[in-house]
Amino acid sequence: MAKYVRRQFSEIVGGSYFLFGPRGTGKTLWLRHTHPEAHCIDLLESDTHRSYAARPERLREFLAGLSTGPKTVVVDEIQKVPQLLDEVHQWMSQDPSTRFILTGSSARKLKQQGVDLLAGRAAVLTMHPFMGFELQEEFSLTAALQWGMLPVVWRAEDREAALGAYLGVYLREEVQQEGLVRSVGSFSRFLEAISFSHGGVLNASAVARECQVSRSTVEGYLSILEDLLLGFRIPVFNRRAARKLVVHPKFYLLDCGVYRKLRPRGPLDRSDEIGGAALEGLVAQHLRAWIAYSRKDHKLHYWRTKAGNEVDFVIYGSDCFAAVEVKAARRVERRDLRGLRAFLDDYPESDAILLYGGKERLRINGILCLPCEQFLRDLAPASELPH
């Protein structure tokens, strides 16, 4: 049996909360390890799902049958029966001693049905794929780039098969069974097409031409990806902009292993192009997890001028302002620093970090250059970025 990995995710002390995260990120395992005494309702079980979907009020009967006093109740995949939130809300009002932890891998049905997430009475937290800091010596940049950091894949004996099964589960159980799209085949083609946008500025019109569908259809598919937590966009940083900037966001799939699995390959595809996008995506997913687990007001952006200067990531918050560029090369060339230097010209208050594929910690023209593998292994929630 694989050793349990202590996650950097921390919950709200004492209060009820939603725990969202893509499937396979370890929400259920973490809850079982952290709350072995909790009373669990797993809506992925067919019988359980049918029972509560037919009679949501059965939840009240279940709760009334539990012993009196403080207790924790976990409802797994709450989006499968959104009507249960009304029952949870009512119970919270009459018995504040009951703590609810409501997990979900999609907020789409909750949003579609106008659910207000308990009127703000429960916090909303997120769980992400593994971080290098969580795995420590087990972390390997080579393995992470090839297979990604989803716990369900990382722990599998056959990671290739696990990745394929992972995407199959989403297409079968989330997209097809929930009736999110008219044609699963069209959505599958869209997934292949959108993989070319991973790590790039998103052009929905170009994706629509590639898929031979309308732009509005692509926007709908993108919304489904984000609601299912399979992809995310980051906006351009435009505070006190001194230059003309692009306006479109960048797009990333949730995990670099998922990206590699979806990305078609052919004679015209360069391995360094695919590898570079995978590395940038790996850094993106780590920074998102670091921000979420740190629980600060940091926001993730990128910066790109119409003249072509670009910085992969800008982290901005009340106590953090940093620009991060990612290069897969083993050596740092001065041209690699051009985007960061341009950013520092406009924002001298910021820190600048270049992550690269080498082994040495360098400082070139005031810019800190760090081995990417070490940066990811050392990136701990609530800690400061190196500067």
C-alpha positions as MATLAB code, in Angstrom:
seq = 'MAKYVRRQFSEIVGGSYFLFGPRGTGKTLWLRHTHPEAHCIDLLESDTHRSYAARPERLREFLAGLSTGPKTVVVDEIQKVPQLLDEVHQWMSQDPSTRFILTGSSARKLKQQGVDLLAGRAAVLTMHPFMGFELQEEFSLTAALQWGMLPVVWRAEDREAALGAYLGVYLREEVQQEGLVRSVGSFSRFLEAISFSHGGVLNASAVARECQVSRSTVEGYLSILEDLLLGFRIPVFNRRAARKLVVHPKFYLLDCGVYRKLRPRGPLDRSDEIGGAALEGLVAQHLRAWIAYSRKDHKLHYWRTKAGNEVDFVIYGSDCFAAVEVKAARRVERRDLRGLRAFLDDYPESDAILLYGGKERLRINGILCLPCEQFLRDLAPASELPH';
ca = [
       0.000    0.000    0.000;
       1.336    3.443   -0.941;
       2.407    5.701    1.883;
      -0.138    8.387    2.751;
       1.023   11.811    1.585;
       0.378   14.598    4.065;
      -1.435   17.284    2.096;
      -0.798   21.001    2.542;
      -4.514   21.704    2.334;
      -5.920   22.889    5.657;
      -9.585   23.180    6.521;
     -11.675   25.804    8.276;
     -11.404   25.129   11.989;
     -14.771   24.137   13.399;
     -16.970   25.427   10.577;
     -18.838   23.859    7.695;
     -17.347   24.208    4.228;
     -17.472   23.159    0.601;
     -14.434   21.288   -0.670;
     -14.196   21.527   -4.446;
     -11.523   19.953   -6.588;
     -11.187   17.849   -9.741;
     -11.769   14.148   -9.404;
      -8.670   12.239   -8.429;
      -7.123   15.006   -6.324;
      -7.580   13.020   -3.119;
     -10.494   14.791   -1.424;
     -12.126   11.581   -0.177;
      -8.851   10.014    0.985;
      -7.913   13.205    2.850;
     -11.302   13.306    4.568;
     -11.087    9.656    5.602;
      -7.632   10.263    7.040;
      -8.548   13.540    8.754;
     -12.098   12.726    9.866;
     -12.333    8.952   10.383;
     -15.292    9.510   12.711;
     -17.361   11.415   10.140;
     -20.708   10.135    8.885;
     -20.406    9.855    5.092;
     -22.956    9.963    2.289;
     -21.305    9.042   -1.020;
     -23.453   10.196   -3.929;
     -21.197    8.380   -6.416;
     -22.711    5.124   -5.133;
     -25.656    4.307   -7.401;
     -28.053    3.175   -4.663;
     -27.247    6.169   -2.466;
     -27.657    8.568   -5.376;
     -31.035    7.139   -6.383;
     -32.293    7.223   -2.810;
     -31.422   10.865   -2.142;
     -32.331   12.087   -5.631;
     -35.824   10.616   -5.229;
     -36.326   11.970   -1.690;
     -33.873   14.721   -0.655;
     -35.742   15.005    2.647;
     -34.299   11.601    3.520;
     -31.209   13.537    4.630;
     -33.200   14.941    7.546;
     -34.224   11.431    8.541;
     -30.600   10.276    8.333;
     -29.385   13.185   10.477;
     -32.168   12.730   13.024;
     -31.083    9.127   13.460;
     -27.543   10.080   14.473;
     -26.526   10.536   18.089;
     -27.070   13.970   19.607;
     -24.205   16.412   20.129;
     -21.432   17.686   17.850;
     -20.779   15.585   14.765;
     -19.272   15.856   11.288;
     -21.255   14.840    8.205;
     -19.575   14.464    4.806;
     -21.671   14.572    1.635;
     -19.445   13.436   -1.234;
     -20.078   14.911   -4.728;
     -22.910   17.189   -3.599;
     -23.475   18.418   -7.174;
     -25.051   15.040   -7.979;
     -28.122   16.016   -5.918;
     -28.129   19.833   -5.551;
     -31.516   19.721   -3.795;
     -29.739   18.368   -0.715;
     -28.357   21.852   -0.066;
     -31.816   23.034    0.968;
     -31.935   20.247    3.536;
     -28.410   21.041    4.742;
     -29.272   24.724    5.067;
     -32.367   23.958    7.106;
     -30.496   21.553    9.383;
     -27.679   24.045    9.984;
     -30.279   26.546   11.178;
     -31.838   24.189   13.696;
     -28.684   22.347   14.840;
     -25.491   24.462   14.620;
     -23.513   21.676   16.339;
     -23.571   19.599   13.131;
     -20.611   20.308   10.900;
     -21.042   19.664    7.179;
     -18.237   19.058    4.686;
     -19.661   19.064    1.161;
     -17.307   17.886   -1.578;
     -17.711   18.401   -5.305;
     -15.849   17.965   -8.579;
     -18.143   20.354  -10.448;
     -20.059   23.491   -9.605;
     -21.994   23.490  -12.886;
     -25.277   21.986  -11.706;
     -25.153   24.065   -8.551;
     -24.814   27.244  -10.599;
     -27.423   26.187  -13.167;
     -30.024   25.607  -10.494;
     -29.323   28.920   -8.788;
     -27.967   27.367   -5.620;
     -26.428   30.048   -3.401;
     -23.927   27.758   -1.655;
     -25.768   28.028    1.656;
     -26.015   31.813    1.576;
     -22.397   32.197    2.601;
     -22.798   30.102    5.750;
     -20.105   27.677    4.554;
     -16.652   28.576    3.248;
     -15.534   27.411   -0.205;
     -12.137   25.663   -0.303;
     -10.301   23.889   -3.113;
      -8.010   20.889   -3.307;
      -5.423   20.649   -6.077;
      -3.152   17.959   -7.524;
      -0.038   17.045   -5.570;
       2.598   19.727   -5.006;
       6.288   18.955   -5.128;
       6.563   20.113   -1.515;
       4.054   17.450   -0.466;
       5.988   14.653   -2.178;
       9.454   15.927   -1.198;
      12.108   13.354   -2.213;
       9.498   11.311   -4.048;
       8.971   14.273   -6.374;
      10.605   13.946   -9.777;
      10.343   16.705  -12.355;
      10.739   14.187  -15.167;
       7.885   12.015  -13.857;
       5.702   15.048  -13.113;
       6.101   16.361  -16.663;
       5.282   12.969  -18.149;
       2.386   11.872  -15.959;
       1.249   14.992  -14.110;
       0.538   15.345  -10.404;
      -2.972   13.964   -9.966;
      -2.799   11.609   -6.960;
      -5.008    9.018   -8.674;
      -2.464    8.855  -11.521;
       0.737    9.360   -9.503;
      -0.141    6.409   -7.240;
      -1.201    4.093  -10.074;
       0.898    1.102  -11.118;
       0.169    1.869  -14.778;
       0.119    5.652  -15.042;
      -0.582    5.664  -18.784;
      -3.714    3.573  -18.298;
      -4.722    5.650  -15.279;
      -4.563    8.875  -17.307;
      -6.710    7.378  -20.048;
      -9.231    6.072  -17.528;
      -9.301    9.446  -15.786;
     -10.342   11.282  -18.933;
     -12.785    8.495  -19.769;
     -14.514    8.900  -16.410;
     -15.012   12.611  -17.014;
     -16.346   12.117  -20.530;
     -18.618    9.238  -19.526;
     -19.867   10.213  -16.071;
     -19.704   14.005  -16.099;
     -20.217   15.031  -19.713;
     -22.343   12.252  -21.213;
     -24.476   11.117  -18.272;
     -25.165   14.663  -17.125;
     -26.144   15.678  -20.654;
     -23.769   18.645  -20.728;
     -23.246   18.475  -24.506;
     -25.286   17.180  -27.415;
     -22.375   15.291  -28.957;
     -19.624   13.697  -26.896;
     -17.678   13.217  -30.144;
     -17.658   16.968  -30.827;
     -16.590   17.655  -27.252;
     -13.770   15.095  -27.550;
     -12.533   16.837  -30.693;
     -12.703   20.131  -28.830;
     -10.517   18.669  -26.041;
      -7.852   17.780  -28.601;
      -8.055   21.219  -30.205;
      -7.946   23.128  -26.915;
      -4.814   21.211  -25.887;
      -2.914   23.297  -28.452;
      -3.914   26.398  -26.462;
      -2.429   25.067  -23.208;
      -0.034   27.727  -21.953;
      -0.965   30.111  -24.752;
      -3.146   33.168  -25.245;
      -6.649   31.840  -25.812;
      -8.186   32.486  -29.218;
     -11.681   30.989  -29.119;
     -12.320   31.836  -32.778;
      -9.259   29.855  -33.893;
     -10.335   26.882  -31.780;
     -13.828   27.096  -33.306;
     -12.361   26.980  -36.835;
     -10.256   23.961  -35.890;
     -13.304   22.127  -34.500;
     -15.617   23.378  -37.266;
     -18.151   24.658  -34.748;
     -19.358   28.127  -33.819;
     -17.457   30.409  -31.491;
     -20.393   30.350  -29.077;
     -20.168   26.555  -28.962;
     -16.479   26.791  -28.060;
     -17.258   29.319  -25.342;
     -19.843   26.905  -23.990;
     -17.334   24.052  -24.040;
     -14.770   26.228  -22.258;
     -17.344   27.006  -19.592;
     -17.952   23.274  -19.139;
     -14.201   22.644  -18.772;
     -13.922   25.314  -16.091;
     -17.060   24.181  -14.254;
     -15.728   20.603  -14.236;
     -12.419   22.025  -12.933;
     -10.558   20.546  -15.899;
      -9.186   23.867  -17.117;
      -8.654   27.464  -16.075;
      -7.853   30.883  -17.546;
      -5.572   33.534  -16.120;
      -6.040   37.207  -17.064;
      -3.459   39.706  -18.231;
      -1.916   41.922  -15.558;
      -2.870   45.502  -16.426;
      -2.393   47.501  -13.220;
      -0.883   50.899  -14.030;
      -0.179   49.682  -17.550;
       2.539   51.703  -19.273;
       2.369   49.818  -22.588;
      -0.285   48.443  -24.908;
      -1.180   44.958  -23.703;
      -3.014   42.008  -25.174;
      -6.492   41.549  -23.745;
      -7.177   37.818  -24.073;
      -6.503   35.437  -21.155;
      -4.150   32.479  -21.195;
      -5.551   28.972  -20.890;
      -4.292   25.902  -19.054;
      -5.590   22.407  -18.530;
      -5.692   21.481  -14.851;
      -2.668   19.163  -14.982;
       0.293   18.756  -17.297;
      -0.272   14.984  -17.477;
      -3.810   15.567  -18.758;
      -2.339   18.022  -21.276;
       0.153   15.457  -22.573;
      -2.557   12.809  -22.819;
      -4.860   15.071  -24.821;
      -2.234   16.720  -27.040;
      -2.058   15.008  -30.471;
       1.432   14.364  -31.808;
       2.682   14.181  -35.362;
       5.797   14.613  -37.500;
       5.467   18.409  -37.371;
       5.262   18.599  -33.564;
       8.509   19.485  -31.808;
       9.168   17.715  -28.507;
      10.619   20.891  -26.981;
       7.412   22.791  -27.818;
       5.266   20.185  -26.065;
       7.740   19.898  -23.180;
       7.900   23.659  -22.707;
       4.112   23.959  -22.507;
       3.998   21.038  -20.053;
       6.595   22.678  -17.804;
       4.790   26.019  -17.845;
       1.535   24.255  -16.990;
       3.209   22.389  -14.121;
       4.400   25.688  -12.647;
       0.924   27.186  -13.166;
      -0.812   24.403  -11.252;
       1.724   24.692   -8.416;
       1.242   28.452   -8.147;
      -2.549   28.022   -8.080;
      -2.265   25.464   -5.275;
       0.207   27.671   -3.374;
      -2.190   30.624   -3.603;
      -5.245   28.557   -2.607;
      -3.566   26.851    0.351;
      -1.914   30.040    1.591;
      -5.361   31.696    1.881;
      -4.098   35.149    1.074;
      -5.408   37.674   -1.414;
      -2.884   36.777   -4.113;
      -4.092   36.617   -7.712;
      -2.411   34.887  -10.634;
      -1.942   36.809  -13.904;
       0.353   36.925  -16.908;
       1.809   39.914  -18.764;
       2.212   40.379  -22.493;
       2.620   43.541  -24.526;
       1.511   43.938  -28.101;
       5.184   44.509  -28.923;
       5.929   40.929  -27.854;
       7.410   41.256  -24.347;
       5.959   38.591  -22.087;
       6.160   37.209  -18.556;
       4.545   33.825  -17.931;
       3.145   34.602  -14.474;
       2.568   37.625  -12.284;
       1.516   37.043   -8.662;
      -0.054   40.129   -7.159;
      -1.434   40.666   -3.651;
      -1.178   42.811   -0.566;
       2.178   41.301    0.443;
       3.405   39.733   -2.809;
       4.346   41.164   -6.184;
       6.454   38.839   -8.306;
       7.020   38.092  -11.973;
       7.941   34.504  -12.879;
       9.279   33.328  -16.227;
       9.663   29.635  -17.081;
      12.279   28.225  -19.459;
      12.990   24.536  -20.033;
      16.575   25.118  -21.206;
      19.444   23.949  -18.991;
      21.352   27.199  -19.476;
      20.199   30.780  -19.028;
      20.740   33.007  -22.036;
      20.477   36.766  -21.687;
      17.617   36.839  -24.189;
      15.648   34.660  -21.742;
      15.571   37.620  -19.353;
      14.168   40.140  -21.846;
      10.535   39.868  -20.713;
      11.433   40.111  -17.035;
      13.664   43.140  -17.640;
      10.846   44.885  -19.524;
       8.462   44.106  -16.681;
      10.916   45.464  -14.107;
      11.267   48.646  -16.151;
       7.519   49.189  -15.752;
       7.243   47.736  -12.235;
      10.500   48.205  -10.325;
       8.626   47.332   -7.096;
       8.264   43.691   -8.146;
      10.550   40.711   -7.645;
      11.648   38.778  -10.729;
      12.333   35.045  -10.917;
      13.456   32.915  -13.840;
      12.882   29.168  -13.511;
      15.016   27.013  -15.769;
      16.122   23.416  -16.314;
      19.618   23.741  -14.839;
      20.973   22.951  -11.387;
      22.524   26.212  -10.141;
      21.035   29.179   -8.313;
      22.124   32.295  -10.188;
      21.519   36.028  -10.095;
      21.928   37.788  -13.445;
      21.416   41.545  -13.723;
      19.475   41.456  -10.468;
      17.155   38.658  -11.620;
      17.083   35.478   -9.535;
      17.460   32.327  -11.659;
      16.407   29.092   -9.956;
      16.352   25.410  -10.915;
      12.694   24.687  -11.599;
      12.716   21.316   -9.843;
      14.076   22.803   -6.624;
      11.638   25.715   -6.779;
       8.660   23.343   -7.040;
       9.955   21.112   -4.258;
      10.453   24.116   -1.938;
       7.183   25.923   -2.730;
       5.341   25.596    0.587;
       1.960   27.236    1.283;
       2.145   30.339    3.499;
       5.858   30.697    2.735;
       7.228   33.613    0.719;
       8.476   33.252   -2.825;
      12.281   33.326   -3.024;
      13.722   36.749   -3.791;
];
